[in-house]
Amino acid sequence: MVARLGVPLATLLALSGQFLLSRRGLGLYGGLLPGAALYAAAAGLLLTTLLRPREDADLAGPTRALPAGLEWTLVALILCAGLYLRLYRIDLVPPGLNNDEAINALEVRDIAAGRPFASLTERGLNRETMFHYLAAFASRNSGFGLNLIRAMPAVFGLGPRVVNDPLMDLVFPLRSVAIGAGTLTILALYLFARRSFGPPVALLAALFLAVSPWHLLYSRVGLRAILAPLFAVAACGFFLKALETGRWRDHLAWGAALGLGFWTYTAFRAIPLA
């Protein structure tokens, strides 16, 4: 019982703390200290839940609290909602290209033109190139995604710009990689949390990630950072599974996810330390 309620309660405490910390005008004693205390309580409860000795019922794996049909219907709804939030008004939010996206677009153009393979770029302080190669593939096969959203502009809140502007033929493939990676991360987090904490916690985790402002932001811009959480979740999930099963294929899986993760974004180098 404690194992099932510990994580949801810790999440509720953390959200309450974040709410107080985000409110303006509450002052030191009305917002900062209570918010920090709630965060500390959430961290303590989470550590207690994760480090407590597992009972026999826990060792048998998480119990199914939801019917299979309902569970996967909710997963599909969360994924569709997350994808829609990452596509809605993609022509205007965020507006234009920032300098990092422009550099990435130049790299994608060179790769699509046949530049020899390289794991790092020469532009932009040696950026990892997995994102660029995925974007180059998307640029060669951009018709389906662009035609789909152009066929239903009202559904996705698109203006005449995305429908008629040829520049979107260059911009959307770049951002489509981020949209796809962000949506896949929601599914990966669900599968990871489901194995460790059961379906209810996994559904909450996926829902929170689907609407997370930070994750939404990086899922809508053509930047390689969005790939790092996907491979981090995959590496951690396969690693924990390998510790439980001892199977060599699980060890190969987390090793591959970790190795490929180093090709996503510079900050991924901290994952082995974490």
C-alpha positions, 0 to 999 in steps of 0.5 A: 500500500505504501509503495502504491501511494508514496509516489502519487503523494510525493507528486502531489506535495511537489506540485503544491510546493511548485504552486506556492513558489510560483505565486507572486506576492506571498513573501518569504513566509507565505510562499518561499518557505512553505513551498520549499518545505513541501518540496523537501517533504516530497523528496523525503517521501519519494526516497522513503518509498523507493528505498524501503524493502520490497514486500513479497507482493511488490516483488511479484511486480505492480498489480494491475489497477485498471482494465487493459482496455481502459488503460491503453485507451487512456495511454492513446488519449494522452499520446494524441493530446501530447502530439496535438499540443506539439502541433497546434499553431506550429507556424506561429508558436514559436515565431520564426527561427532562432539562431540555433535552429538556423544553424541546424537548418544549414547542417540539414541542408548540407547533409541532404546535399550529400556531405560525408558522415560526421558525428559532430558539426563544424558549425555551432561549437561541434554539435552532435549530429543525430538530430541533423541526420533525422531532420535530413531524412524528414526533409527528404520525406516531408510530404505526408506530414505537411500535407496532413496539417495543410489539409486541416488548417482549422484543426491545427490552428494554422494560418495562411502562412503555413498553408502557402509559404514555401519556407515551411517546407524547410522549417517543418521537417526540422521541427517534426523531428522534435515533435516526434521525439517529444511524443515518443518520450511520453510513451517511453516514460509511461512504459518505464514508470509502468514497470516500476510503479504500476499503471496509475503512476505511469499514467500520471507521469505521462500526463504531466510530461505531455503538458509540461511547459519545458517539454512542450517548448523543446518539442516545438523547436528544431533543437537537438536537446529534445532527444536527450530525455528520450534516450535517458529514459530508455537507458534507465529503463533497460538498465533497471530491467537488466538488473532484474532479469540479468539477460544479456539482451537487456544489457545490450539494450541499455548499453545501446541506448546509453551509447546513442544518447551521447550522440544526442546532446552535450548534457547527456554526458551527465546521465551516467553520473546520475 
